[in-house]
Each structure stands twice: as structure tokens, then as C-alpha cells.
């Protein structure tokens, strides 16, 4: 498992303000109320996999046999997340995912739909330089920061490193959801997080 890699120097002020983490995060009940209102971005790290290793170096996104795939636990997590979203009547608009099987399968199991986006893929390296983290940050930040006029919430199902590049926060555990409020002008606020077991 890779160690968290945080580049404080590349974070926006809006993210820095949220790095107090749990102390400044909203409670689950308030997060659910916010999500019920819509207009947010829900960034999910894919559900649990059979192993945890850096497969992006040699993985072919079109060949599941070259990738880490969802475990049985991960399949159940994704389905349970979908049930929880429906139970809480949280409106979902678009669902975007990386091209990796574990991401789009999590999206499919939870939400019944997805659109693959290459921008949410890893760069093909096991350890990232500052420059490579900046590339992933530039790819992901517009999706977190841009205010959308969608009827509901935008869902992204992707990976740990792209999210960390954009926010400075390593998303744990697998299946965790970060609730993000877009502020525009490449800024956003992280309102809180919900693990798969907390729904």
C-alpha cells in the first residue's frame, strides 16, 4: 500500500481551510441533508478490491485481467451504497468514473449507470513526482470546483491518488465518499466524508 503523499504547496485555500478534517467536517446527518438538496459533488473511491497494489504501471484499462478487481466485499459495498443513496432520497444526476474496471463496476452496482472518463485514471507510475501530482490535480480539480446546474448531485467514482492530488487528502478506506461543495474559480470545500460502513 502506498503511503499518503501530500503537497500542501499546490492546495487551494479552500481546501486548506478543510484540512482540520474531522473537527470541521459536518456530521453524517447534516451531510445527508446537504446531499438531498443537490448541487454537490460526491467523490467515491472505488469499493474494496481483492488486493491493494499499484497496478496502474502495467494495467490495460480494457483488460480486467491486468487490473485489481473488486472483491466480493467490494461488490456488496457498492450495492449497499446504492441502497443507502436511494433510502436517503439523495438525487443523483451524472455518474462519472475512471476507465478501470473497479471504478466503473462500483458505479454500475451502486447507481446503475456510468460514463467513463480518462481524466480520472492514474498516471502510469507507482510513485509520483510533484509534476505528476500537478497533472492529476489539473485534471480533477475542475470537476470538484465547477458549479453545475444538474438536477441532483454529480457522482465521481475513481481512485485515491487523483483525489489526493486535487485535495491533499488520502481517501481511506476503499469505498469512502467525500462530499464536496463546488465554489467556482477552481475552488471547492470538502464538507465531510462517509465510509461504506457509515451509510
MDTraj code that builds the backbone (N, CA, C; nanometers):
import mdtraj as md
import numpy as np

residues = "UNK UNK UNK UNK UNK UNK UNK UNK UNK UNK UNK UNK UNK UNK UNK UNK UNK UNK UNK UNK UNK UNK UNK UNK UNK UNK UNK UNK UNK UNK UNK UNK UNK UNK UNK UNK UNK UNK UNK UNK UNK UNK UNK UNK UNK UNK UNK UNK UNK UNK UNK UNK UNK UNK UNK UNK UNK UNK UNK UNK UNK UNK UNK UNK UNK UNK UNK UNK UNK UNK UNK UNK UNK UNK UNK UNK UNK UNK UNK UNK UNK UNK UNK UNK UNK UNK UNK UNK UNK UNK UNK UNK UNK UNK UNK UNK UNK UNK UNK UNK UNK UNK UNK UNK UNK UNK UNK UNK UNK UNK UNK UNK UNK UNK UNK UNK UNK UNK UNK UNK UNK UNK UNK UNK UNK UNK UNK UNK UNK UNK UNK UNK UNK UNK UNK UNK UNK UNK UNK UNK UNK UNK UNK UNK UNK UNK UNK UNK UNK UNK UNK UNK UNK UNK UNK UNK UNK UNK UNK UNK UNK UNK UNK UNK UNK UNK UNK UNK UNK UNK UNK UNK UNK UNK UNK UNK UNK UNK UNK UNK UNK UNK UNK UNK UNK UNK UNK UNK UNK UNK UNK UNK UNK UNK UNK UNK UNK UNK UNK".split()
xyz = np.array([
    [0.0845, -0.1193, 0.0000],
    [0.0000, 0.0000, 0.0000],
    [0.0877, 0.1238, 0.0000],
    [0.0491, 0.2195, -0.0837],
    [0.1291, 0.3408, -0.0917],
    [0.1026, 0.4323, 0.0257],
    [0.2066, 0.5032, 0.0658],
    [0.1917, 0.5978, 0.1748],
    [0.1298, 0.7267, 0.1230],
    [0.0506, 0.7958, 0.2055],
    [-0.0072, 0.9230, 0.1630],
    [0.1003, 1.0207, 0.1173],
    [0.0701, 1.0966, 0.0129],
    [0.1645, 1.1897, -0.0472],
    [0.0940, 1.3234, -0.0555],
    [0.1312, 1.4182, 0.0304],
    [0.0577, 1.5441, 0.0371],
    [0.1466, 1.6587, -0.0055],
    [0.0983, 1.7363, -0.1033],
    [0.1708, 1.8555, -0.1469],
    [0.0923, 1.9779, -0.1047],
    [0.1207, 2.0275, 0.0151],
    [0.0481, 2.1428, 0.0665],
    [0.0636, 2.2623, -0.0261],
    [0.1790, 2.2737, -0.0915],
    [0.2058, 2.3911, -0.1733],
    [0.1126, 2.4042, -0.2920],
    [0.0497, 2.2927, -0.3345],
    [-0.0356, 2.3022, -0.4526],
    [-0.1837, 2.3069, -0.4162],
    [-0.2148, 2.3136, -0.2875],
    [-0.3545, 2.3133, -0.2489],
    [-0.4143, 2.4531, -0.2596],
    [-0.5424, 2.4559, -0.2940],
    [-0.6119, 2.5846, -0.2944],
    [-0.6448, 2.6226, -0.1501],
    [-0.6687, 2.7515, -0.1280],
    [-0.7008, 2.7985, 0.0066],
    [-0.8275, 2.7330, 0.0581],
    [-0.9219, 2.7047, -0.0329],
    [-1.0467, 2.6443, 0.0111],
    [-1.0246, 2.5058, 0.0666],
    [-0.9291, 2.4333, 0.0122],
    [-0.9001, 2.3006, 0.0635],
    [-0.8220, 2.3117, 0.1928],
    [-0.7288, 2.4052, 0.1991],
    [-0.6517, 2.4233, 0.3219],
    [-0.7439, 2.4488, 0.4404],
    [-0.8520, 2.5196, 0.4153],
    [-0.9428, 2.5513, 0.5242],
    [-1.0133, 2.4276, 0.5763],
    [-1.0153, 2.3199, 0.4971],
    [-1.0849, 2.1995, 0.5401],
    [-0.9921, 2.0942, 0.5981],
    [-0.8615, 2.1247, 0.6053],
    [-0.7673, 2.0230, 0.6494],
    [-0.7717, 1.9967, 0.7994],
    [-0.8584, 2.0686, 0.8697],
    [-0.8814, 2.0317, 1.0076],
    [-0.9487, 1.8963, 1.0166],
    [-0.9922, 1.8482, 0.9010],
    [-1.0542, 1.7165, 0.8849],
    [-1.1737, 1.7012, 0.9772],
    [-1.1771, 1.5904, 1.0544],
    [-1.2984, 1.5557, 1.1262],
    [-1.3553, 1.6703, 1.2100],
    [-1.2713, 1.7548, 1.2685],
    [-1.3200, 1.8612, 1.3548],
    [-1.4060, 1.9612, 1.2788],
    [-1.3765, 1.9810, 1.1510],
    [-1.4505, 2.0786, 1.0731],
    [-1.5486, 2.0124, 0.9765],
    [-1.5478, 1.8805, 0.9700],
    [-1.6412, 1.8115, 0.8823],
    [-1.7811, 1.8130, 0.9429],
    [-1.8802, 1.8137, 0.8557],
    [-2.0185, 1.8079, 0.9007],
    [-2.0523, 1.6661, 0.9459],
    [-2.1499, 1.6536, 1.0330],
    [-2.1942, 1.5219, 1.0770],
    [-2.2625, 1.4493, 0.9619],
    [-2.2766, 1.3179, 0.9749],
    [-2.3395, 1.2406, 0.8689],
    [-2.4815, 1.2888, 0.8419],
    [-2.5579, 1.3172, 0.9454],
    [-2.6965, 1.3597, 0.9265],
    [-2.7042, 1.4906, 0.8479],
    [-2.6166, 1.5836, 0.8801],
    [-2.6172, 1.7116, 0.8078],
    [-2.5673, 1.6917, 0.6648],
    [-2.4665, 1.6054, 0.6483],
    [-2.4192, 1.5755, 0.5126],
    [-2.5322, 1.5203, 0.4266],
    [-2.6092, 1.4309, 0.4816],
    [-2.7202, 1.3722, 0.4060],
    [-2.8218, 1.4792, 0.3694],
    [-2.8515, 1.5699, 0.4622],
    [-2.9436, 1.6801, 0.4312],
    [-2.8893, 1.7653, 0.3169],
    [-2.7586, 1.7938, 0.3203],
    [-2.6970, 1.8728, 0.2132],
    [-2.7063, 1.7993, 0.0798],
    [-2.6786, 1.6689, 0.0815],
    [-2.6851, 1.5908, -0.0420],
    [-2.8274, 1.5835, -0.0954],
    [-2.9240, 1.5811, -0.0071],
    [-3.0636, 1.5774, -0.0504],
    [-3.1024, 1.7047, -0.1250],
    [-3.0336, 1.8139, -0.0964],
    [-3.0610, 1.9414, -0.1638],
    [-3.0010, 1.9457, -0.3037],
    [-2.8980, 1.8621, -0.3301],
    [-2.8353, 1.8578, -0.4624],
    [-2.7284, 1.9648, -0.4792],
    [-2.6687, 1.9653, -0.5974],
    [-2.5691, 2.0660, -0.6316],
    [-2.4280, 2.0353, -0.5857],
    [-2.4066, 1.9192, -0.5245],
    [-2.2752, 1.8846, -0.4727],
    [-2.2056, 1.7835, -0.5635],
    [-2.0814, 1.7558, -0.5300],
    [-2.0050, 1.6518, -0.5977],
    [-1.9741, 1.5438, -0.4950],
    [-2.0089, 1.4201, -0.5265],
    [-1.9814, 1.3071, -0.4376],
    [-1.8689, 1.2273, -0.5007],
    [-1.7513, 1.2349, -0.4406],
    [-1.6345, 1.1642, -0.4939],
    [-1.6169, 1.0354, -0.4156],
    [-1.6393, 0.9231, -0.4831],
    [-1.6214, 0.7922, -0.4222],
    [-1.4889, 0.7321, -0.4678],
    [-1.4110, 0.6845, -0.3722],
    [-1.3049, 0.5921, -0.4090],
    [-1.3736, 0.4575, -0.4334],
    [-1.3317, 0.3866, -0.5364],
    [-1.3933, 0.2579, -0.5694],
    [-1.4026, 0.1688, -0.4454],
    [-1.4933, 0.0726, -0.4498],
    [-1.5124, -0.0200, -0.3385],
    [-1.3920, -0.1143, -0.3250],
    [-1.3949, -0.1991, -0.2238],
    [-1.2805, -0.2829, -0.1883],
    [-1.2402, -0.3801, -0.2998],
    [-1.1107, -0.3994, -0.3109],
    [-1.0565, -0.4904, -0.4111],
    [-0.9937, -0.6116, -0.3432],
    [-0.9598, -0.7119, -0.4250],
    [-0.9009, -0.8345, -0.3707],
    [-0.7631, -0.8083, -0.3114],
    [-0.6875, -0.7205, -0.3737],
    [-0.5563, -0.6821, -0.3245],
    [-0.5432, -0.5315, -0.3377],
    [-0.4394, -0.4748, -0.2756],
    [-0.4138, -0.3317, -0.2869],
    [-0.2689, -0.3133, -0.3302],
    [-0.2511, -0.2869, -0.4576],
    [-0.1178, -0.2638, -0.5108],
    [-0.1280, -0.1713, -0.6310],
    [-0.0140, -0.1183, -0.6733],
    [-0.0123, -0.0187, -0.7811],
    [-0.0155, -0.0886, -0.9169],
    [-0.1353, -0.1203, -0.9641],
    [-0.1470, -0.1904, -1.0920],
    [-0.1388, -0.0974, -1.2122],
    [-0.1431, 0.0357, -1.1869],
    [-0.1513, 0.1303, -1.2979],
    [-0.0270, 0.1333, -1.3863],
    [0.0833, 0.0792, -1.3369],
    [0.2072, 0.0832, -1.4153],
    [0.1941, -0.0010, -1.5414],
    [0.1282, -0.1170, -1.5297],
    [0.1189, -0.2081, -1.6439],
    [-0.0250, -0.2402, -1.6847],
    [-0.1212, -0.1848, -1.6180],
    [-0.2601, -0.2199, -1.6444],
    [-0.3070, -0.1713, -1.7808],
    [-0.3879, -0.2530, -1.8454],
    [-0.4606, -0.2154, -1.9659],
    [-0.6041, -0.1893, -1.9223],
    [-0.6521, -0.0666, -1.9385],
    [-0.7843, -0.0319, -1.8856],
    [-0.8962, -0.1113, -1.9521],
    [-0.8677, -0.1724, -2.0671],
    [-0.9691, -0.2514, -2.1364],
    [-0.9606, -0.4003, -2.1047],
    [-0.8680, -0.4381, -2.0186],
    [-0.8460, -0.5791, -1.9865],
    [-0.8464, -0.5969, -1.8348],
    [-0.9569, -0.6495, -1.7830],
    [-0.9702, -0.6656, -1.6389],
    [-0.8687, -0.7593, -1.5780],
    [-0.8136, -0.8517, -1.6583],
    [-0.7167, -0.9470, -1.6045],
    [-0.5839, -0.8809, -1.5691],
    [-0.5621, -0.7570, -1.6127],
    [-0.4383, -0.6851, -1.5832],
    [-0.4544, -0.5886, -1.4651],
    [-0.5725, -0.5879, -1.4040],
    [-0.6051, -0.4888, -1.3024],
    [-0.6434, -0.5514, -1.1695],
    [-0.6352, -0.4704, -1.0647],
    [-0.7022, -0.5048, -0.9399],
    [-0.8520, -0.4997, -0.9651],
    [-0.9230, -0.5977, -0.9152],
    [-1.0678, -0.6005, -0.9377],
    [-1.1408, -0.6031, -0.8038],
    [-1.2691, -0.5747, -0.8087],
    [-1.3488, -0.5746, -0.6865],
    [-1.3509, -0.7128, -0.6230],
    [-1.3407, -0.7157, -0.4924],
    [-1.3589, -0.8399, -0.4174],
    [-1.5085, -0.8609, -0.3946],
    [-1.5429, -0.9759, -0.3377],
    [-1.6837, -0.9989, -0.3033],
    [-1.7311, -0.8922, -0.2050],
    [-1.6446, -0.8560, -0.1108],
    [-1.6766, -0.7490, -0.0164],
    [-1.7045, -0.6194, -0.0908],
    [-1.6227, -0.5898, -0.1931],
    [-1.6405, -0.4676, -0.2704],
    [-1.7724, -0.4640, -0.3447],
    [-1.8121, -0.5771, -0.4012],
    [-1.9410, -0.5837, -0.4702],
    [-2.0543, -0.5533, -0.3732],
    [-2.0472, -0.6117, -0.2535],
    [-2.1519, -0.5856, -0.1538],
    [-2.1502, -0.4396, -0.1091],
    [-2.0308, -0.3836, -0.0925],
    [-2.0207, -0.2427, -0.0532],
    [-2.0886, -0.1524, -0.1557],
    [-2.0600, -0.1763, -0.2830],
    [-2.1162, -0.0917, -0.3880],
    [-2.2688, -0.1011, -0.3909],
    [-2.3206, -0.2224, -0.3804],
    [-2.4663, -0.2396, -0.3793],
    [-2.5277, -0.1712, -0.2576],
    [-2.4638, -0.1871, -0.1427],
    [-2.5154, -0.1246, -0.0201],
    [-2.5138, 0.0271, -0.0286],
    [-2.4096, 0.0826, -0.0909],
    [-2.4041, 0.2284, -0.1102],
    [-2.5225, 0.2741, -0.1939],
    [-2.5495, 0.2012, -0.3012],
    [-2.6632, 0.2361, -0.3865],
    [-2.7947, 0.2313, -0.3109],
    [-2.8125, 0.1276, -0.2295],
    [-2.9348, 0.1172, -0.1488],
    [-2.9472, 0.2336, -0.0520],
    [-2.8343, 0.2736, 0.0092],
    [-2.8359, 0.3842, 0.1054],
    [-2.8715, 0.5163, 0.0377],
    [-2.8156, 0.5382, -0.0804],
    [-2.8462, 0.6608, -0.1555],
    [-2.9959, 0.6690, -0.1837],
    [-3.0553, 0.5570, -0.2248],
    [-3.1995, 0.5545, -0.2522],
    [-3.2803, 0.5718, -0.1241],
    [-3.2365, 0.5047, -0.0175],
    [-3.3084, 0.5134, 0.1096],
    [-3.3142, 0.6568, 0.1591],
    [-3.2029, 0.7279, 0.1465],
    [-3.1970, 0.8666, 0.1950],
    [-3.2517, 0.9672, 0.0925],
    [-3.2991, 0.9157, -0.0200],
    [-3.3572, 1.0017, -0.1247],
    [-3.2605, 1.1115, -0.1682],
    [-3.1353, 1.0694, -0.1916],
    [-3.0324, 1.1615, -0.2398],
    [-3.0362, 1.1608, -0.3916],
    [-3.0664, 1.2745, -0.4541],
    [-3.0782, 1.2779, -0.6006],
    [-2.9413, 1.2720, -0.6690],
    [-2.9325, 1.1859, -0.7681],
    [-2.8090, 1.1675, -0.8435],
    [-2.8342, 1.2058, -0.9883],
    [-2.7453, 1.2851, -1.0449],
    [-2.7589, 1.3234, -1.1860],
    [-2.6614, 1.2407, -1.2676],
    [-2.5497, 1.2979, -1.3029],
    [-2.4498, 1.2257, -1.3822],
    [-2.3588, 1.1434, -1.2923],
    [-2.3140, 1.0299, -1.3449],
    [-2.2191, 0.9441, -1.2742],
    [-2.0989, 0.9232, -1.3649],
    [-1.9842, 0.9730, -1.3218],
    [-1.8608, 0.9628, -1.3990],
    [-1.7664, 0.8665, -1.3291],
    [-1.6873, 0.7945, -1.4067],
    [-1.5915, 0.7028, -1.3454],
    [-1.4631, 0.7011, -1.4257],
    [-1.3592, 0.6481, -1.3640],
    [-1.2371, 0.6227, -1.4398],
    [-1.2627, 0.5049, -1.5325],
    [-1.1637, 0.4714, -1.6125],
    [-1.1791, 0.3617, -1.7072],
    [-1.1447, 0.2252, -1.6473],
    [-1.0962, 0.2254, -1.5232],
    [-1.0600, 0.0992, -1.4590],
    [-1.1854, 0.0220, -1.4180],
    [-1.1783, -0.1104, -1.4294],
    [-1.2940, -0.1945, -1.4012],
    [-1.3490, -0.1711, -1.2604],
    [-1.2617, -0.1594, -1.1602],
    [-1.3083, -0.1477, -1.0227],
    [-1.3862, -0.0182, -0.9993],
    [-1.3573, 0.0839, -1.0804],
    [-1.4293, 0.2106, -1.0667],
    [-1.5649, 0.2042, -1.1360],
    [-1.5664, 0.1674, -1.2638],
    [-1.6952, 0.1684, -1.3334],
    [-1.7881, 0.0583, -1.2841],
    [-1.7320, -0.0527, -1.2330],
    [-1.8188, -0.1557, -1.1761],
    [-1.8794, -0.1098, -1.0443],
    [-1.8038, -0.0350, -0.9642],
    [-1.8602, 0.0245, -0.8425],
    [-1.9751, 0.1187, -0.8794],
    [-1.9526, 0.2016, -0.9802],
    [-2.0566, 0.2949, -1.0248],
    [-2.1802, 0.2208, -1.0751],
    [-2.1586, 0.1189, -1.1536],
    [-2.2695, 0.0421, -1.2097],
    [-2.3509, -0.0269, -1.1012],
    [-2.2808, -0.0911, -1.0056],
    [-2.3503, -0.1622, -0.8985],
    [-2.4260, -0.0665, -0.8069],
    [-2.3684, 0.0507, -0.7818],
    [-2.4306, 0.1461, -0.6894],
    [-2.5393, 0.2297, -0.7549],
    [-2.5155, 0.2731, -0.8791],
    [-2.6039, 0.3725, -0.9403],
    [-2.6709, 0.3265, -1.0696],
    [-2.6274, 0.2123, -1.1218],
    [-2.6907, 0.1591, -1.2427],
    [-2.6529, 0.2307, -1.3694],
    [-2.5561, 0.3202, -1.3618],
    [-2.5129, 0.3932, -1.4813],
    [-2.3756, 0.4515, -1.4560],
    [-2.3063, 0.4849, -1.5621],
    [-2.1752, 0.5486, -1.5503],
    [-2.1304, 0.5963, -1.6882],
    [-2.0417, 0.6928, -1.6874],
    [-1.9736, 0.7398, -1.8085],
    [-1.8252, 0.7410, -1.7791],
    [-1.7487, 0.6660, -1.8556],
    [-1.6049, 0.6574, -1.8314],
    [-1.5348, 0.7853, -1.8761],
    [-1.4392, 0.8303, -1.7947],
    [-1.3599, 0.9484, -1.8256],
    [-1.2127, 0.9185, -1.7994],
    [-1.1316, 0.9313, -1.9019],
    [-0.9884, 0.9038, -1.8883],
    [-0.9217, 0.9959, -1.7869],
    [-0.9755, 1.1156, -1.7695],
    [-0.9121, 1.2127, -1.6791],
    [-0.9068, 1.1640, -1.5346],
    [-0.9889, 1.0650, -1.4992],
    [-0.9883, 1.0138, -1.3627],
    [-0.8954, 0.8943, -1.3450],
    [-0.8274, 0.8540, -1.4519],
    [-0.7316, 0.7445, -1.4420],
    [-0.6053, 0.7897, -1.3697],
    [-0.5324, 0.6916, -1.3167],
    [-0.3985, 0.7185, -1.2655],
    [-0.3050, 0.7556, -1.3795],
    [-0.1984, 0.8264, -1.3475],
    [-0.0837, 0.8283, -1.4381],
    [-0.0088, 0.6966, -1.4174],
    [0.0591, 0.6446, -1.5209],
    [0.1200, 0.5107, -1.5128],
    [0.2517, 0.5066, -1.4354],
    [0.2459, 0.5438, -1.3074],
    [0.3648, 0.5418, -1.2230],
    [0.3256, 0.4897, -1.0851],
    [0.4195, 0.4280, -1.0149],
    [0.3906, 0.3796, -0.8802],
    [0.4128, 0.4878, -0.7767],
    [0.5195, 0.5650, -0.7910],
    [0.5459, 0.6793, -0.7040],
    [0.5419, 0.8055, -0.7887],
    [0.4767, 0.9092, -0.7370],
    [0.4549, 1.0283, -0.8182],
    [0.5460, 1.1439, -0.7785],
    [0.5934, 1.2145, -0.8798],
    [0.6709, 1.3362, -0.8575],
    [0.5740, 1.4524, -0.8366],
    [0.6282, 1.5656, -0.7954],
    [0.5458, 1.6857, -0.7800],
    [0.4784, 1.7220, -0.9123],
    [0.5517, 1.7092, -1.0206],
    [0.4973, 1.7444, -1.1526],
    [0.3820, 1.6524, -1.1909],
    [0.3964, 1.5240, -1.1621],
    [0.2909, 1.4283, -1.1957],
    [0.1665, 1.4496, -1.1103],
    [0.1868, 1.4829, -0.9831],
    [0.0722, 1.5146, -0.8978],
    [0.0003, 1.6393, -0.9488],
    [0.0767, 1.7346, -0.9985],
    [0.0171, 1.8566, -1.0520],
    [-0.0679, 1.8267, -1.1744],
    [-0.0224, 1.7341, -1.2584],
    [-0.1008, 1.6947, -1.3756],
    [-0.2351, 1.6372, -1.3317],
    [-0.2340, 1.5453, -1.2353],
    [-0.3599, 1.4866, -1.1889],
    [-0.4482, 1.5906, -1.1214],
    [-0.3868, 1.6830, -1.0490],
    [-0.4631, 1.7910, -0.9853],
    [-0.5373, 1.8738, -1.0898],
    [-0.4683, 1.9083, -1.1980],
    [-0.5299, 1.9895, -1.3032],
    [-0.6430, 1.9150, -1.3730],
    [-0.6324, 1.7829, -1.3783],
    [-0.7379, 1.7034, -1.4412],
    [-0.8644, 1.6975, -1.3561],
    [-0.8457, 1.6802, -1.2254],
    [-0.9587, 1.6518, -1.1378],
    [-1.0241, 1.7777, -1.0811],
    [-0.9455, 1.8804, -1.0518],
    [-0.9976, 1.9998, -0.9847],
    [-1.1191, 2.0621, -1.0530],
    [-1.1222, 2.0752, -1.1866],
    [-1.2411, 2.1363, -1.2481],
    [-1.3711, 2.0633, -1.2158],
    [-1.3660, 1.9330, -1.1991],
    [-1.4863, 1.8565, -1.1677],
    [-1.5319, 1.8782, -1.0239],
    [-1.4381, 1.9112, -0.9361],
    [-1.4722, 1.9372, -0.7963],
    [-1.5130, 2.0820, -0.7737],
    [-1.4603, 2.1723, -0.8538],
    [-1.4764, 2.3153, -0.8284],
    [-1.5874, 2.3810, -0.9089],
    [-1.6202, 2.3268, -1.0244],
    [-1.7175, 2.3925, -1.1122],
    [-1.8598, 2.3731, -1.0618],
    [-1.9310, 2.4819, -1.0409],
    [-2.0710, 2.4734, -1.0012],
    [-2.1517, 2.4196, -1.1186],
    [-2.2301, 2.3179, -1.0920],
    [-2.3083, 2.2596, -1.2009],
    [-2.4569, 2.2880, -1.1803],
    [-2.5304, 2.2843, -1.2897],
    [-2.6744, 2.3087, -1.2847],
    [-2.7516, 2.1790, -1.3042],
    [-2.6907, 2.0691, -1.2611],
    [-2.7530, 1.9394, -1.2781],
    [-2.8666, 1.9217, -1.1774],
    [-2.9605, 1.8379, -1.2115],
    [-3.0739, 1.8103, -1.1245],
    [-3.0333, 1.7016, -1.0250],
    [-2.9621, 1.7413, -0.9218],
    [-2.9122, 1.6454, -0.8239],
    [-2.7649, 1.6662, -0.7987],
    [-2.6969, 1.5603, -0.7626],
    [-2.5546, 1.5649, -0.7325],
    [-2.4745, 1.4938, -0.8407],
    [-2.3574, 1.5452, -0.8684],
    [-2.2652, 1.4802, -0.9606],
    [-2.1851, 1.3765, -0.8824],
    [-2.1794, 1.2540, -0.9341],
    [-2.1030, 1.1476, -0.8700],
    [-1.9777, 1.1190, -0.9521],
    [-1.8657, 1.1058, -0.8839],
    [-1.7405, 1.0620, -0.9457],
    [-1.6961, 0.9368, -0.8711],
    [-1.6653, 0.8312, -0.9455],
    [-1.6119, 0.7089, -0.8853],
    [-1.4744, 0.6865, -0.9449],
    [-1.3719, 0.7009, -0.8637],
    [-1.2364, 0.6929, -0.9180],
    [-1.1401, 0.6369, -0.8139],
    [-1.0266, 0.7026, -0.7944],
    [-0.9157, 0.6419, -0.7219],
    [-0.8586, 0.7352, -0.6150],
    [-0.7618, 0.6808, -0.5404],
    [-0.7028, 0.7554, -0.4303],
    [-0.6095, 0.8673, -0.4757],
    [-0.5124, 0.8351, -0.5628],
    [-0.4100, 0.9337, -0.5979],
    [-0.4645, 1.0566, -0.6709],
    [-0.5546, 1.0427, -0.7679],
    [-0.6098, 1.1641, -0.8303],
    [-0.6817, 1.2544, -0.7300],
    [-0.7541, 1.1931, -0.6353],
    [-0.8223, 1.2738, -0.5328],
    [-0.7211, 1.3419, -0.4419],
    [-0.6181, 1.2676, -0.4025],
    [-0.5151, 1.3258, -0.3174],
    [-0.4424, 1.4392, -0.3878],
    [-0.4190, 1.4227, -0.5175],
    [-0.3519, 1.5279, -0.5930],
    [-0.4328, 1.6576, -0.5908],
    [-0.5645, 1.6455, -0.5989],
    [-0.6501, 1.7639, -0.6032],
    [-0.6772, 1.8240, -0.4664],
    [-0.6730, 1.7417, -0.3614],
    [-0.7169, 1.7889, -0.2296],
    [-0.6095, 1.7851, -0.1217],
    [-0.5056, 1.7025, -0.1403],
    [-0.4077, 1.6842, -0.0340],
    [-0.4521, 1.5842, 0.0706],
    [-0.5646, 1.5173, 0.0465],
    [-0.6202, 1.4222, 0.1427],
    [-0.6200, 1.2829, 0.0813],
    [-0.5628, 1.1869, 0.1530],
    [-0.5624, 1.0497, 0.1040],
    [-0.6944, 0.9825, 0.1440],
    [-0.7744, 0.9369, 0.0474],
    [-0.9081, 0.8851, 0.0778],
    [-0.9062, 0.7402, 0.1254],
    [-0.9344, 0.7212, 0.2508],
    [-0.9434, 0.5875, 0.3089],
    [-1.0730, 0.5764, 0.3876],
    [-1.1314, 0.4537, 0.3929],
    [-1.0917, 0.3299, 0.3255],
    [-1.1451, 0.3260, 0.1830],
    [-1.1207, 0.2166, 0.1127],
    [-1.1829, 0.1993, -0.0175],
    [-1.3343, 0.2049, -0.0004],
    [-1.4012, 0.2705, -0.0937],
    [-1.5454, 0.2880, -0.0849],
    [-1.5888, 0.4151, -0.0155],
    [-1.4939, 0.4920, 0.0376],
    [-1.5284, 0.6155, 0.1070],
    [-1.5845, 0.7179, 0.0093],
    [-1.6778, 0.7982, 0.0576],
    [-1.7358, 0.9077, -0.0204],
    [-1.6973, 1.0405, 0.0435],
    [-1.6392, 1.1293, -0.0351],
    [-1.6131, 1.2661, 0.0092],
    [-1.7181, 1.3573, -0.0534],
    [-1.7818, 1.4373, 0.0297],
    [-1.8872, 1.5280, -0.0149],
    [-1.8243, 1.6654, -0.0356],
    [-1.8321, 1.7132, -0.1599],
    [-1.7602, 1.8337, -0.1998],
    [-1.8585, 1.9399, -0.2484],
    [-1.8400, 2.0613, -0.1990],
    [-1.9203, 2.1752, -0.2450],
    [-1.8390, 2.2570, -0.3446],
    [-1.8801, 2.2615, -0.4715],
    [-1.8089, 2.3442, -0.5694],
    [-1.8288, 2.4925, -0.5381],
    [-1.7214, 2.5692, -0.5457],
    [-1.7285, 2.7125, -0.5179],
    [-1.6995, 2.7979, -0.6407],
    [-1.6569, 2.7335, -0.7501],
    [-1.6208, 2.8076, -0.8704],
    [-1.4789, 2.8604, -0.8623],
    [-1.4271, 2.9054, -0.9771],
    [-1.2928, 2.9638, -0.9828],
    [-1.1869, 2.8690, -0.9265],
    [-1.1998, 2.7395, -0.9595],
    [-1.1053, 2.6354, -0.9186],
    [-1.0983, 2.6156, -0.7677],
    [-1.2046, 2.6553, -0.6981],
    [-1.2088, 2.6379, -0.5530],
    [-1.3266, 2.5493, -0.5148],
    [-1.3092, 2.4805, -0.4038],
    [-1.4147, 2.3928, -0.3530],
    [-1.3959, 2.3747, -0.2037],
    [-1.5004, 2.3235, -0.1400],
    [-1.4943, 2.2985, 0.0041],
    [-1.5362, 2.1542, 0.0293],
    [-1.4558, 2.0819, 0.1069],
    [-1.4915, 1.9453, 0.1437],
    [-1.5777, 1.9518, 0.2695],
    [-1.7006, 1.9083, 0.2567],
    [-1.7952, 1.9180, 0.3669],
    [-1.7819, 1.8015, 0.4650],
    [-1.7367, 1.6873, 0.4155],
    [-1.7234, 1.5724, 0.5036],
    [-1.7035, 1.4445, 0.4250],
    [-1.7028, 1.3332, 0.4965],
    [-1.6821, 1.2043, 0.4332],
    [-1.7669, 1.0995, 0.5017],
    [-1.8028, 0.9948, 0.4259],
    [-1.8812, 0.8837, 0.4779],
    [-1.8183, 0.7556, 0.4289],
    [-1.7826, 0.6680, 0.5198],
    [-1.7234, 0.5400, 0.4806],
    [-1.8350, 0.4438, 0.4412],
    [-1.8007, 0.3331, 0.3751],
    [-1.9055, 0.2385, 0.3344],
    [-1.9888, 0.1858, 0.4505],
    [-1.9284, 0.1745, 0.5677],
    [-1.9999, 0.1197, 0.6835],
    [-2.0889, 0.2223, 0.7543],
    [-2.0699, 0.3498, 0.7196],
    [-2.1394, 0.4568, 0.7936],
    [-2.2734, 0.4972, 0.7325],
    [-2.3013, 0.4515, 0.6121],
    [-2.4269, 0.4935, 0.5490],
    [-2.5488, 0.4502, 0.6299],
])
top = md.Topology()
chain = top.add_chain()
for i, resn in enumerate(residues, 1):
    res = top.add_residue(resn, chain, resSeq=i)
    for name in ("N", "CA", "C"):
        top.add_atom(name, md.element.get_by_symbol(name[0]), res)
traj = md.Trajectory(xyz[None], top)
